[in-house]
C-alpha cells in the first residue's frame, strides 16, 4: 500500500482512535469519573490532530499541484471519518458538561 491509500488509512486510523476516545469519555462522565473523561478528550484531541495534520498536508500538496492522483473513494471515506470524529468530540464535551451539572 502506498500513496493516497496509505494517507487515507493514516487519517482513518487516527480519527477512529479519536472518536473512540470521545465515546469512552462520555461513558466515564456518565459514571461521574470526570478526570478520566477529560483525559480521554485530551487523548482524542491528540489523535484527531494527527489525522487532521495528515489531511492538511494532503490538501496543501493538492493545492501546490503535487498530488497527481485523482480523489478516490478511500480519501472521501477518510475525510468523512475526520468530520465524524470532530462531531463526536462536540457531543462528548456537551455530555460531560451535562453530567457535571447533574452531579451538582
QUIVEN-V548834 format. One line per field, one symbol per residue. ss: DSSP state (a for helix, b for strand, c for the rest). phi: phi as a letter, one per 40 degrees, with the letter a starting at -180 (. if undefined). A space follows every 10 residues. Layout:
ss: ???
phi: ???
//
This chain:
ss: ccaaaaaaaa aaaaaaaaaa aaaaaaaaaa cccaaaaaaa aaaaaaaaaa aaaaaaaaaa aaaccccccc ccaaaaaaaa aaaaaaaaaa aaaaaaaaaa aaac
phi: .agccccccc cdcccccdcc cccccccccc cgcccccccc cccccccccc cccccccccc ccccgccccc cbcccccccc cdcccccccd cccccddccc cccc
//
